[in-house]
Amino acid sequence: MVRASLAAVLAVAVVATAGSEKPEKPPASAPADPFMGEYVGTFAPAEGKKAAAEAKVFPVKGGEYRVVLRVPPVSEGPSKVRIELSGKPAGGELPLAGKAGKVAWSGRIVEKKLTAAADGAAGGTFEMAFTVRRSPTEGARPPDGAVVLLPQTEGPPPLEAWRKKWKALPGGVMQVGGGDNTTVGSFGDCRLHVEFRIPFEPRRRGQGRGNSGVYIQSRFEIQVLDSFGGAPAINGCGSLYRVAAPRVNASLPPLRWQTYDITFRRPRTGADGKLTRPGRITVLHNGVKIHDGRTFTAPTGSARGKGLADRGPLRLQDHGHPVQYRNLWLVELEK
């Protein structure tokens, strides 16, 4: 009976639509959204023990919100239960409705509490409360010998480390604008820490929502995108762009500082230029391992420079969205 109940509530993944729209211009200080964010609590199946669960709530076009409920939480791997609900605010609360297979679900969010239940005997119930999750590596300090490119300090960032003088903001923050930006220095194998903040663009979808990217050696992109609440995608946040989707989607909501901690080993070639060893990359997104020694043999899309190289600059992509970066440093690794 428990297995049948869980199977009945399995739902399809969020479909991310590619966006060619121009990014909207958010206000200088975007207002806090009353419902958007993460909720944690429990799922009680019709029969069986309660389990830890989470929900991600985010606005989409037309004033509507989408809610993705999961068991177990994203940090624990693929979901056993995934349900999508949607709704529009009414009278200070957010009523929700949706279907998982043939089972109808309803719920609501009011005063930072989310509840949802299946209609009828099969399915179960969710009880959750709003939470603010922060990356455990936010604010990580560079070790001795690190190359510091953007500090997390008061005052302007060291723009002399970069080819373009992007907008400098307080706290050592640099904001995208004026074309892709590359470091003056070039690097090979490295361990890289990056902190980024994606703007709030609720009326956009897919690739038109907070798009940027971190290019190692200006050739290998880890995508930056507002993918909060979506399914892992080969072009979503945390992907080795168009090569490998992240194992799980560990994104935080827009306007929150997020982190990448990357260990990068470039592909090797022999004297004849032929590949002798594939590259390898491990990525932690907000402390969650999303790539574990993933191999690759060629640059990703929009790479600069021909073929493979021993060294290359770090490049941050300008895709027309005011993404912000700070506390960016790397440690070069021995071959």
DAWO-V200742 format. One record per residue. RES is the residue in one letter. OMEGA is omega in whole degrees, 0 to 359 (NA if undefined). BURIAL is + if it has 16 or more other ideal C-beta (glycine too) atoms within 10 Angstrom, else -. Layout:
res:omega:burial
RES:OMEGA:BURIAL
RES:OMEGA:BURIAL
This chain:
res:omega:burial
M:180:-
V:180:-
R:180:-
A:181:-
S:180:+
L:180:+
A:183:-
A:184:+
V:177:+
L:183:-
A:180:+
V:181:-
A:174:-
V:177:+
V:180:-
A:180:+
T:179:-
A:183:-
G:175:-
S:183:-
E:174:-
K:182:-
P:176:+
E:179:-
K:181:-
P:176:+
P:182:-
A:177:-
S:184:-
A:181:-
P:177:-
A:179:-
D:186:+
P:185:-
F:186:+
M:174:+
G:183:+
E:179:+
Y:179:+
V:180:-
G:186:+
T:171:-
F:177:+
A:178:+
P:180:+
A:175:+
E:179:-
G:183:-
K:175:-
K:179:-
A:176:+
A:182:-
A:178:+
E:174:+
A:175:+
K:185:+
V:182:+
F:180:+
P:174:+
V:183:-
K:173:-
G:179:-
G:182:-
E:175:-
Y:173:+
R:182:+
V:177:+
V:178:+
L:185:+
R:169:+
V:0:+
P:176:+
P:188:+
V:183:+
S:182:-
E:175:-
G:184:-
P:185:-
S:171:+
K:178:+
V:177:+
R:183:+
I:177:+
E:175:+
L:177:+
S:178:-
G:177:+
K:181:-
P:178:-
A:175:-
G:176:-
G:177:-
E:181:-
L:175:+
P:186:+
L:177:+
A:177:-
G:179:+
K:172:-
A:189:+
G:179:-
K:183:-
V:177:+
A:179:-
W:175:+
S:180:-
G:178:+
R:171:+
I:178:+
V:180:-
E:175:-
K:175:-
K:180:-
L:174:+
T:178:-
A:181:+
A:176:-
A:175:+
D:180:-
G:187:-
A:184:-
A:173:+
G:182:+
G:183:+
T:174:+
F:171:+
E:188:+
M:176:+
A:180:-
F:178:+
T:175:-
V:179:-
R:176:+
R:178:-
S:178:+
P:179:-
T:175:+
E:180:+
G:180:-
A:183:-
R:179:-
P:177:+
P:176:-
D:178:-
G:180:-
A:172:+
V:184:+
V:183:+
L:175:+
L:180:+
P:172:+
Q:182:+
T:173:-
E:180:-
G:185:-
P:175:-
P:181:+
P:186:-
L:179:-
E:178:-
A:188:+
W:180:+
R:179:-
K:180:-
K:176:-
W:183:+
K:178:-
A:179:+
L:179:-
P:177:-
G:179:+
G:185:+
V:176:+
M:184:+
Q:181:+
V:174:+
G:177:-
G:179:-
G:179:-
D:182:+
N:179:+
T:177:+
T:174:+
V:180:-
G:177:-
S:188:-
F:176:+
G:177:+
D:185:+
C:167:+
R:192:+
L:174:+
H:181:+
V:171:+
E:184:+
F:182:+
R:185:+
I:180:+
P:180:+
F:183:+
E:190:+
P:182:+
R:180:-
R:179:+
R:172:+
G:184:+
Q:178:+
G:187:+
R:175:+
G:187:+
N:171:+
S:179:+
G:176:+
V:181:+
Y:175:+
I:186:+
Q:182:+
S:186:+
R:190:+
F:189:+
E:162:+
I:188:+
Q:170:+
V:186:+
L:171:+
D:178:+
S:184:+
F:177:+
G:183:+
G:174:+
A:176:+
P:184:+
A:183:+
I:175:-
N:181:+
G:180:+
C:180:+
G:180:+
S:161:+
L:203:+
Y:178:+
R:177:-
V:183:+
A:173:+
A:175:+
P:179:+
R:174:+
V:175:+
N:184:+
A:184:+
S:168:+
L:177:+
P:174:+
P:182:+
L:174:+
R:174:+
W:180:+
Q:182:+
T:163:+
Y:170:+
D:193:+
I:169:+
T:190:+
F:171:+
R:185:+
R:173:+
P:180:+
R:176:-
T:177:-
G:181:-
A:180:-
D:179:-
G:181:-
K:182:-
L:176:-
T:179:-
R:179:-
P:172:-
G:181:+
R:182:+
I:173:+
T:183:+
V:168:+
L:178:+
H:184:+
N:177:+
G:180:-
V:181:+
K:183:+
I:171:+
H:183:+
D:181:-
G:180:-
R:179:+
T:177:-
F:186:+
T:185:-
A:177:-
P:175:+
T:180:+
G:179:-
S:176:+
A:175:+
R:184:-
G:183:-
K:173:-
G:182:-
L:182:+
A:177:+
D:184:-
R:177:-
G:181:+
P:169:+
L:181:+
R:174:+
L:188:+
Q:169:+
D:179:+
H:177:+
G:181:-
H:184:+
P:175:+
V:181:+
Q:178:+
Y:175:+
R:173:+
N:184:+
L:180:+
W:179:+
L:175:+
V:178:+
E:183:-
L:177:-
E:181:-
K:NA:-
